[in-house]
């Protein structure tokens, strides 16, 4: 077992709620135990089956608890967050990548000010290599495009605001 793998195991155990961890594979035995002071102790023993007389190797590793800095949370606006109730929100029916056109060199399906009918295609959301055409579902005029071309979108995330006729 490589030292980097041992370090990764120590880090994972340190970040977990486990108090004790034991790993055995191909004659290698690693035992990790957290003590009350918040450090991880490690004992590694390697046995060679061809020579029983050999003394096991022991390694003591003390590692401080490493606290990861939390990443900034991703805020996903939902249909309930849109304030203007006179506008219809077209939401993403799935998680995927938002595209305004059928190909990079093609014109966008809609822009701000475009008149749409309920069966007008307004964009494509790609999910798992499938390109799903999203329809307006309302007759009206596109007032605002809420996402950028190529942006990842979540299920239920608002894509467009449409002023109904």
N, C-alpha and C positions, 0 to 999 in steps of 0.2 A: 504494500500500500504506500502510496506517495505521501510526502509530508503535506502537500497542498490539499489532498483529500482529507487528511486528518484535521487540518485547519478548518476546512469547510464543515466537517462534522461538529467540531467544537463550536463553531459559530452558530450552527443550527440548533444545537442543544442549548447553548447559552441564551438564544432568543426564544426558546420554547418554554413551556411550563413544566417540562420534565425535570425530575430531581436526579434521575440516574439513567444511564444509557449503556448497554452492553452490545458489542458487535464482534462476531467471530467469523472468519473466512480464511480458508486455506492456511491454517496454522497461525494466523494473526488474530490476536484478541485485543480489543480496545474497550476499556471501561471508563466512562465519564460520569462524574458525580459532582453535583453542585453542592457547595457548602453554604452555611448560613450567611457568610459575608458576601455572597453574590459572585463568587469565582467558580470556574470549572476546573476540576482536577482530572487528569487523564493518566491512565496506566496502559501501556501497550506491551504485550508479551508476544514473542514470536518463538514457536517451537519447531525444531527440525526433527521430523519423525525418524531420520536415519541415525541420529545420535541423541540418545535419551539423556546422556550425561551433561549435555550443554545447559548452562544456566540461562534462565529466561532474561531477556533484556527488559528493563523497566525505564520508562520515561515519565517524568512528572511535568505536566504543562499547566501553568496557571495563566488564565486569560481573564481580563476584566470584562464585565458585562458591557457590551457595546450597544448603545442605544442609537437606532437609526433615526435620522431627522425625517419627520413625515413630509411626504411630497404634498404640494399644494393640491387641494381637492379639485376634481373636475366638476364644474357646475354645468348641468344639462338642463336647459330650459324646457319645461313641459307646457302642454297646451293650457294648463290652468294658470301659468305665469303671464300669459298674454292678457293685457289689461282691457284693450278696446273690444267690447263685446259686439260691436257692429261689424267687425271683421271676422271672416271665416279663416280658421287656421288649417292648412294642409300639413298633416303630421306624417312622419316616417312610419310605415307599417312594420319596419324591421331594422335590425342593426346592419350597417353596411357603409359603403362609400357613396357619397352624393356626387352625381354628375349632372351638369346643366345641359349637356348635349350628348348625342349618340356616339360621337367620336371627337378627338381633340381639335380637328380642323373644321368641324361642322358648327353651324350657328346654334346658339342656345335655344332650347324649346320655348322658353318664355323669358321676358325681361320685365322690369317694373313698367307698368302701363299697358302690358299686353292683355287683351280681352281673351278670356277663356270660357269654354263651355264645360259642362260636367264630365264629358268624355275626353277632354283635351289632355294630352300628355304634357306634364310640366317638368319632369326630370326622370332620371334613372337612379335607382339605388342598387349598387352591386353588392351581392352577398354570396359568398362561396362560389365565385366565378359565374354566377347567374346574374344577368342584367334585368332588373325588374322595373317596368315602366310604371310610373306613379301618375295617376289621373287627378284632375282638379276636383272632381266630385261636386262642383258648384259652378253656376254661371256667374261671371263677374269679371273684375279687373284685378290683376296682380298689383298689390300696393307695396309689398316689401319681400325681398328674398333674404331669409334669415341665416343661411349657411353659404359657405364658399365652395366653389367647384373643387372636387377632390377631397373634401373634408369628411371625416368619419362621423356618422350620425348614429344615434341610439334609437331604440324602439320608443315611439311616442314623442320624439323630439320635433318641434315645429320647424317646418321647412319654408313655408310661404304664408303670407297674409293676403287674403283676397277679399275685396269689397264686393259683396253680392249685388246683383241687379235688383 
